[in-house]
């Protein structure tokens, strides 16, 4: 676990320093090889070419949502809530019970 407080508006520039600090903490704890088995997830606020390049060098299994993930997901194309909120200019509000991806749309493979 790693946490920091940043006095900046954007998230993108905070990713690399936070990961570096996390790795330093893991070294102090004697768990340096944790990156080899850990998975890292982040929302689209962290998506940038610079961050993607940085994360490929960390050894972490990394998943960062891209900034166009809603337009690529077929469920958002038929979502009344998404389109209503988009028209109203407020995508920060998701009504309870809506906006979730159903488990059945995901496929698990053994490909690595």
Backbone as CSV, one residue per row, in Angstrom:
resi,resn,N_x,N_y,N_z,CA_x,CA_y,CA_z,C_x,C_y,C_z
1,UNK,0.848,-1.175,0.000,0.000,0.000,0.000,0.888,1.230,0.000
2,UNK,0.528,2.195,-0.808,1.287,3.439,-0.917,0.310,4.576,-1.134
3,UNK,0.525,5.689,-0.456,-0.357,6.840,-0.620,0.447,8.122,-0.506
4,UNK,0.028,9.115,-1.240,0.645,10.434,-1.197,-0.422,11.484,-1.425
5,UNK,-0.130,12.701,-1.011,-0.998,13.836,-1.282,-0.244,14.742,-2.237
6,UNK,-0.923,15.143,-3.311,-0.296,15.979,-4.328,-1.055,17.296,-4.420
7,UNK,-0.346,18.380,-4.551,-0.961,19.693,-4.698,-1.076,20.092,-6.156
8,UNK,-1.619,19.184,-6.975,-1.755,19.486,-8.400,-3.133,19.059,-8.875
9,UNK,-3.537,19.612,-9.982,-4.854,19.323,-10.507,-4.893,17.970,-11.208
10,UNK,-3.933,17.706,-12.093,-3.939,16.474,-12.869,-3.301,15.316,-12.139
11,UNK,-3.718,14.118,-12.540,-3.175,12.906,-11.924,-1.972,12.344,-12.675
12,UNK,-1.893,12.609,-13.962,-0.920,11.931,-14.809,0.509,12.030,-14.282
13,UNK,0.914,13.197,-13.818,2.292,13.381,-13.381,2.596,12.760,-12.020
14,UNK,1.583,12.224,-11.350,1.800,11.633,-10.028,2.108,10.137,-10.075
15,UNK,1.857,9.505,-11.209,1.992,8.043,-11.276,3.425,7.571,-11.054
16,UNK,4.356,8.050,-11.832,5.748,7.575,-11.733,6.330,7.792,-10.338
17,UNK,6.223,8.993,-9.739,6.770,9.167,-8.396,6.135,8.242,-7.355
18,UNK,4.825,7.992,-7.492,4.150,7.108,-6.539,4.642,5.668,-6.681
19,UNK,4.835,5.210,-7.916,5.319,3.844,-8.137,6.749,3.697,-7.635
20,UNK,7.579,4.706,-7.874,8.966,4.679,-7.381,8.977,4.598,-5.863
21,UNK,8.148,5.389,-5.206,8.093,5.359,-3.745,7.573,4.007,-3.244
22,UNK,6.594,3.458,-3.928,6.080,2.138,-3.554,7.187,1.093,-3.641
23,UNK,7.953,1.127,-4.717,9.044,0.169,-4.871,10.082,0.337,-3.759
24,UNK,10.391,1.573,-3.392,11.337,1.829,-2.294,10.811,1.254,-0.982
25,UNK,9.506,1.396,-0.733,8.911,0.837,0.485,8.987,-0.690,0.481
26,UNK,8.739,-1.298,-0.669,8.801,-2.761,-0.765,10.220,-3.268,-0.527
27,UNK,11.198,-2.527,-0.992,12.597,-2.906,-0.751,12.881,-2.861,0.749
28,UNK,12.438,-1.793,1.423,12.651,-1.670,2.878,11.964,-2.800,3.636
29,UNK,10.845,-3.270,3.113,10.111,-4.360,3.769,10.660,-5.737,3.420
30,UNK,11.631,-5.767,2.506,12.198,-7.045,2.096,11.317,-7.807,1.120
31,UNK,10.435,-7.098,0.428,9.526,-7.747,-0.516,9.713,-7.170,-1.921
32,UNK,10.939,-7.008,-2.322,11.288,-6.394,-3.600,10.625,-7.087,-4.788
33,UNK,10.476,-8.396,-4.737,9.954,-9.141,-5.877,8.429,-9.099,-5.980
34,UNK,7.786,-8.275,-5.165,6.328,-8.159,-5.214,5.833,-7.668,-6.570
35,UNK,6.608,-6.855,-7.258,6.202,-6.333,-8.567,6.051,-7.459,-9.584
36,UNK,6.761,-8.551,-9.378,6.711,-9.654,-10.334,5.367,-10.375,-10.322
37,UNK,4.647,-10.313,-9.212,3.370,-11.022,-9.101,2.179,-10.087,-8.903
38,UNK,2.432,-8.794,-8.751,1.355,-7.835,-8.482,0.711,-7.352,-9.773
39,UNK,-0.522,-6.891,-9.650,-1.220,-6.241,-10.756,-1.515,-4.809,-10.330
40,UNK,-1.416,-3.895,-11.275,-1.646,-2.487,-11.007,-2.795,-2.000,-11.886
41,UNK,-3.766,-1.331,-11.283,-4.877,-0.772,-12.054,-4.984,0.717,-11.782
42,UNK,-5.436,1.456,-12.789,-5.633,2.892,-12.619,-6.740,3.356,-13.568
43,UNK,-7.394,4.433,-13.196,-8.444,4.963,-14.053,-7.844,5.796,-15.185
44,UNK,-8.703,6.298,-16.054,-8.241,6.985,-17.259,-7.521,8.300,-16.967
45,UNK,-7.644,8.811,-15.763,-6.919,10.027,-15.397,-5.409,9.839,-15.410
46,UNK,-4.958,8.591,-15.330,-3.532,8.288,-15.346,-3.041,7.884,-16.732
47,UNK,-3.948,7.810,-17.694,-3.582,7.344,-19.028,-2.833,8.422,-19.801
48,UNK,-1.600,8.127,-20.159,-0.799,8.991,-21.030,0.288,8.117,-21.634
49,UNK,0.815,8.549,-22.760,1.887,7.781,-23.398,3.098,7.669,-22.468
50,UNK,3.411,8.751,-21.793,4.552,8.758,-20.862,4.349,7.742,-19.737
51,UNK,3.136,7.697,-19.163,2.863,6.745,-18.083,2.883,5.304,-18.580
52,UNK,2.341,5.074,-19.779,2.349,3.716,-20.326,3.783,3.242,-20.559
53,UNK,4.617,4.109,-21.094,6.026,3.758,-21.304,6.718,3.480,-19.975
54,UNK,6.446,4.323,-18.971,7.047,4.129,-17.648,6.626,2.783,-17.056
55,UNK,5.339,2.477,-17.131,4.840,1.258,-16.501,5.373,-0.002,-17.178
56,UNK,5.700,0.049,-18.474,6.268,-1.133,-19.130,7.639,-1.475,-18.562
57,UNK,8.289,-0.515,-17.942,9.623,-0.747,-17.384,9.590,-1.211,-15.929
58,UNK,8.415,-1.183,-15.295,8.333,-1.507,-13.870,8.252,-3.002,-13.586
59,UNK,7.794,-3.784,-14.548,7.568,-5.202,-14.294,6.190,-5.495,-13.743
60,UNK,5.402,-4.458,-13.475,4.044,-4.650,-12.970,3.100,-5.028,-14.101
61,UNK,2.188,-5.942,-13.810,1.105,-6.285,-14.729,0.119,-5.128,-14.641
62,UNK,0.110,-4.229,-15.636,-0.553,-2.940,-15.530,-1.789,-2.834,-16.413
63,UNK,-2.849,-2.278,-15.839,-4.101,-2.026,-16.552,-4.516,-0.584,-16.274
64,UNK,-4.456,0.267,-17.300,-4.878,1.661,-17.172,-5.949,1.910,-18.231
65,UNK,-7.109,2.330,-17.790,-8.199,2.610,-18.731,-7.781,3.740,-19.655
66,UNK,-8.060,3.570,-20.949,-7.728,4.667,-21.854,-8.857,5.694,-21.843
67,UNK,-8.595,6.851,-22.380,-9.560,7.943,-22.293,-10.766,7.748,-23.202
68,UNK,-10.738,6.754,-24.066,-11.855,6.484,-24.971,-12.585,5.184,-24.631
69,UNK,-12.377,4.649,-23.419,-12.932,3.330,-23.112,-14.450,3.281,-23.205
70,UNK,-15.121,4.373,-22.889,-16.582,4.366,-22.986,-17.051,4.253,-24.429
71,UNK,-16.368,4.940,-25.340,-16.801,4.891,-26.740,-16.467,3.545,-27.380
72,UNK,-15.532,2.792,-26.799,-15.163,1.486,-27.329,-16.018,0.351,-26.778
73,UNK,-16.675,0.591,-25.657,-17.467,-0.437,-24.996,-18.895,-0.420,-25.542
74,UNK,-19.347,-1.524,-26.138,-20.699,-1.551,-26.720,-21.805,-1.305,-25.696
75,UNK,-21.580,-1.599,-24.434,-22.613,-1.363,-23.424,-22.889,0.125,-23.239
76,UNK,-21.870,0.964,-23.406,-22.098,2.392,-23.269,-22.884,2.954,-24.446
77,UNK,-22.811,2.295,-25.596,-23.546,2.772,-26.766,-25.052,2.630,-26.581
78,UNK,-25.475,1.671,-25.748,-26.906,1.454,-25.524,-27.356,1.922,-24.138
79,UNK,-26.461,2.532,-23.380,-26.769,2.962,-22.021,-27.525,4.291,-22.017
80,UNK,-28.771,4.261,-21.557,-29.547,5.500,-21.446,-28.902,6.456,-20.453
81,UNK,-28.425,5.926,-19.339,-27.822,6.768,-18.310,-26.614,7.508,-18.867
82,UNK,-25.735,6.804,-19.559,-24.531,7.424,-20.098,-24.878,8.542,-21.072
83,UNK,-25.791,8.288,-22.004,-26.125,9.296,-22.997,-26.890,10.475,-22.394
84,UNK,-27.754,10.210,-21.413,-28.468,11.296,-20.730,-27.472,12.182,-19.993
85,UNK,-26.548,11.577,-19.249,-25.557,12.343,-18.503,-24.611,13.076,-19.454
86,UNK,-24.286,12.453,-20.586,-23.416,13.093,-21.574,-24.097,14.348,-22.132
87,UNK,-25.388,14.242,-22.445,-26.142,15.403,-22.940,-26.219,16.495,-21.887
88,UNK,-26.384,16.097,-20.637,-26.490,17.063,-19.545,-25.121,17.582,-19.099
89,UNK,-24.056,17.006,-19.629,-22.716,17.470,-19.287,-22.214,17.005,-17.942
90,UNK,-22.827,15.969,-17.384,-22.397,15.473,-16.068,-22.227,13.971,-16.115
91,UNK,-21.029,13.529,-16.447,-20.750,12.092,-16.454,-20.222,11.609,-15.110
92,UNK,-20.150,12.499,-14.126,-19.641,12.087,-12.827,-20.698,11.384,-11.996
93,UNK,-21.949,11.439,-12.423,-23.039,10.824,-11.670,-23.476,9.541,-12.362
94,UNK,-23.444,8.450,-11.646,-23.960,7.187,-12.167,-25.043,6.731,-11.210
95,UNK,-26.212,6.470,-11.735,-27.327,6.058,-10.893,-27.073,4.668,-10.316
96,UNK,-27.536,4.450,-9.105,-27.327,3.174,-8.426,-27.824,2.017,-9.278
97,UNK,-27.003,0.996,-9.382,-27.377,-0.201,-10.111,-27.115,-0.123,-11.598
98,UNK,-26.687,1.008,-12.088,-26.406,1.161,-13.516,-24.929,1.497,-13.696
99,UNK,-24.410,1.249,-14.859,-23.025,1.593,-15.143,-22.049,0.479,-14.823
100,UNK,-22.555,-0.700,-14.485,-21.681,-1.817,-14.179,-21.561,-2.724,-15.403
101,UNK,-20.406,-3.297,-15.604,-20.216,-4.266,-16.673,-20.598,-5.639,-16.149
102,UNK,-21.370,-6.347,-16.909,-21.805,-7.673,-16.489,-20.670,-8.675,-16.665
103,UNK,-20.548,-9.589,-15.725,-19.486,-10.583,-15.751,-19.510,-11.414,-17.029
104,UNK,-20.694,-11.650,-17.574,-20.806,-12.530,-18.738,-20.162,-11.948,-19.999
105,UNK,-19.845,-10.645,-20.031,-19.227,-10.091,-21.237,-17.719,-10.305,-21.271
106,UNK,-17.141,-10.751,-20.163,-15.703,-10.964,-20.105,-15.369,-12.412,-20.421
107,UNK,-14.243,-12.615,-21.059,-13.786,-13.943,-21.396,-12.434,-14.176,-20.744
108,UNK,-12.287,-15.255,-20.025,-11.030,-15.602,-19.392,-10.262,-16.548,-20.290
109,UNK,-9.035,-16.205,-20.579,-8.188,-17.089,-21.383,-6.914,-17.385,-20.609
110,UNK,-6.229,-18.401,-21.012,-4.971,-18.757,-20.380,-3.785,-18.154,-21.111
111,UNK,-4.046,-17.335,-22.125,-2.973,-16.677,-22.862,-2.258,-15.686,-21.948
112,UNK,-0.956,-15.684,-22.009,-0.186,-14.754,-21.190,0.732,-13.959,-22.077
